[in-house]
């Protein structure tokens, strides 16, 4: 009897965890549902210390264990006394739960899987190499235009910080410098954050690049 209760709790907890991961991308429901992912994410974060939410499969496994434990003490499982009935319920739940877990392992269906991060890193690295320090202003314009990147260009009239990012990096410019800035959205996503690309180029009065900033910028709710 205890064996069937444990199996039933495991199926309920695993099915719930997988279902939440699949539904978290629904409009207007993502934020409330993502709260149910927090226990597993916090547990995994304690051991792996990921940059953001945590790897989807370990988070799924951790949440499955947590919610299975909760399910085991729920009244509808504790009060079940018919072993044959429990056996039937376990058999009926097994297939849909396995299906939910399988769907949660498909990156295109599960928003917890990072999307486009490798492409974003490649684009970031390419732009950094194509805009080296010492580059002339006219050549930098040509590189950005060849990539279809819109940008703003301006003359600096007073000393100021022209960029400060989430990591604390600051770019400053002084009178006589010329400044090129751009910020555009990307398709990259690492739950719960999307990413913009930010470009800040500071050219000295002789129109040579003296400060370069080309980095992804997380846009988190």
C-alpha positions in Angstrom: 0.0 0.0 0.0 2.8 2.4 0.9 4.5 1.7 -2.4 1.4 2.7 -4.4 1.0 5.9 -2.3 4.6 6.8 -3.0 4.2 6.1 -6.8 1.0 8.1 -6.9 2.6 11.0 -5.1 5.6 10.9 -7.4 3.4 10.9 -10.5 1.4 13.8 -9.2 4.4 15.9 -8.2 6.3 15.2 -11.4 3.2 15.8 -13.6 2.6 19.1 -11.8 6.2 20.3 -12.1 6.3 19.4 -15.8 2.9 21.0 -16.5 3.9 24.2 -14.9 7.1 24.4 -16.9 5.1 24.0 -20.1 2.4 26.5 -19.1 4.7 29.2 -17.8 4.9 30.9 -21.2 1.2 31.6 -21.3 0.2 35.3 -21.6 -0.8 36.8 -18.2 -0.1 33.5 -16.5 3.7 33.2 -16.7 4.5 35.3 -13.6 2.0 33.6 -11.2 3.0 30.1 -12.5 6.7 30.8 -12.3 6.3 31.1 -8.5 5.7 27.4 -8.5 9.1 26.9 -10.2 10.9 28.9 -7.5 11.4 26.0 -4.9 13.3 23.8 -7.4 15.2 26.8 -8.8 16.3 27.9 -5.3 17.4 24.3 -4.5 19.4 23.9 -7.7 20.8 27.4 -7.3 22.2 26.5 -3.9 24.4 23.7 -5.4 25.0 25.0 -9.0 24.8 28.8 -8.5 23.5 29.4 -12.1 23.6 32.9 -13.6 19.8 33.1 -13.8 16.9 30.7 -13.2 18.8 27.4 -13.4 19.1 24.5 -15.9 15.6 23.3 -16.9 16.0 19.6 -16.3 17.6 19.9 -12.8 14.9 22.4 -11.9 12.3 20.0 -13.1 13.7 17.1 -11.1 14.1 19.2 -8.0 10.5 20.5 -8.3 9.2 17.0 -9.0 10.8 15.8 -5.7 9.5 18.7 -3.7 5.9 18.5 -5.0 5.9 14.7 -4.7 6.7 15.1 -1.1 3.8 17.6 -0.7 1.5 15.3 -2.6 2.3 12.4 -0.4 0.8 14.1 2.7 -2.3 15.4 0.9 -5.6 13.9 2.2 -6.6 12.3 -1.0 -3.5 10.1 -0.9 -3.3 9.6 2.9 -6.9 8.4 3.1 -6.7 6.0 0.2 -7.0 2.5 1.6 -7.9 0.4 -1.4 -4.7 -1.0 -3.0 -6.4 -2.1 -6.1 -7.9 1.3 -6.7 -4.5 2.9 -6.1 -2.9 0.5 -8.6 -5.5 1.6 -11.3 -4.9 5.3 -10.6 -1.1 4.8 -10.9 -1.4 3.0 -14.2 -3.8 5.6 -15.6 -1.6 8.5 -14.6 1.7 7.0 -15.7 1.3 7.6 -19.5 0.2 11.3 -19.3 2.9 12.1 -16.8 5.6 10.5 -18.9 4.2 12.5 -21.9 4.3 15.8 -20.0 7.9 15.1 -18.9 8.8 14.3 -22.5 7.3 17.5 -23.8 9.1 19.5 -21.1 12.4 18.1 -22.5 11.7 19.7 -25.9 13.4 23.1 -25.9 10.9 24.6 -28.4 8.0 23.8 -26.0 9.6 24.6 -22.7 10.4 28.3 -22.1 12.9 27.3 -19.4 15.3 26.1 -22.1 17.6 29.0 -23.3 16.8 30.1 -26.8 19.3 31.8 -29.1 22.0 32.3 -26.5 24.8 30.7 -28.6 23.9 32.9 -31.6 23.8 36.0 -29.3 27.2 35.1 -27.9 28.6 34.7 -31.5 27.1 38.0 -32.6 28.5 39.7 -29.6 32.0 38.3 -30.2 31.9 39.2 -33.9 30.9 42.8 -33.2 33.6 43.2 -30.6 36.3 41.9 -33.0 35.0 44.0 -35.9 35.1 47.2 -33.8 38.6 47.2 -32.3 40.2 50.0 -30.4 42.0 52.4 -32.8 39.4 51.9 -35.6 38.5 55.0 -37.5 35.0 56.5 -37.2 34.1 56.1 -40.9 35.0 52.4 -40.7 32.9 51.8 -37.6 29.9 53.4 -39.3 30.4 51.1 -42.3 30.5 48.0 -40.1 27.3 48.9 -38.3 25.5 49.8 -41.5 26.7 46.5 -43.2 25.0 44.7 -40.4 21.8 46.7 -40.6 22.3 48.2 -37.2 20.7 51.6 -36.6 22.7 54.0 -34.4 22.8 57.5 -33.1 25.9 59.6 -33.5 26.6 62.8 -31.5 29.4 65.2 -30.5 30.2 65.3 -26.8 30.1 68.8 -25.4 30.7 68.1 -21.7 32.3 65.4 -19.6 29.8 62.8 -18.6 29.1 59.1 -18.1 27.5 58.0 -21.4 26.8 54.4 -20.3 26.5 52.5 -17.1 25.5 48.8 -17.2 24.1 46.3 -14.8 27.5 45.0 -13.9 28.7 48.4 -12.8 30.9 49.1 -15.9 30.8 52.8 -16.8 31.9 54.6 -20.0 32.8 58.3 -19.9 33.4 60.8 -22.6 34.9 64.3 -22.7 34.4 67.4 -24.8 35.7 66.8 -28.4 34.8 63.1 -28.4 32.3 61.7 -30.8 29.8 59.1 -29.6 28.0 56.3 -31.4 25.3 54.4 -29.5 22.9 51.7 -30.4 20.5 49.4 -28.6 18.4 46.7 -30.3 16.4 43.7 -29.4 17.4 40.1 -30.1 15.6 36.8 -30.2 17.7 35.3 -27.4 15.9 34.3 -24.2 17.0 32.7 -20.9 14.0 32.5 -18.6 12.8 34.9 -17.3 15.0 37.3 -19.3 15.2 38.4 -22.9 18.2 40.3 -24.2 19.1 43.5 -25.9 22.4 44.2 -27.5 24.0 47.5 -26.4 26.8 49.3 -28.3 28.7 52.3 -27.1 31.7 53.6 -29.0 33.7 56.7 -28.0 36.0 58.3 -30.5 38.7 60.8 -29.7 38.9 64.1 -31.6 41.2 62.4 -34.2 38.2 60.1 -34.9 39.9 56.9 -33.6 38.0 54.5 -31.3 39.2 54.8 -27.7 36.4 53.1 -25.7 34.4 50.2 -26.9 31.3 48.6 -25.3 29.5 45.8 -27.1 27.6 43.5 -24.8 24.3 41.8 -24.3 21.9 43.3 -21.8 19.4 41.2 -19.9 15.8 42.5 -19.9 14.1 40.8 -17.0 10.6 41.3 -15.6 
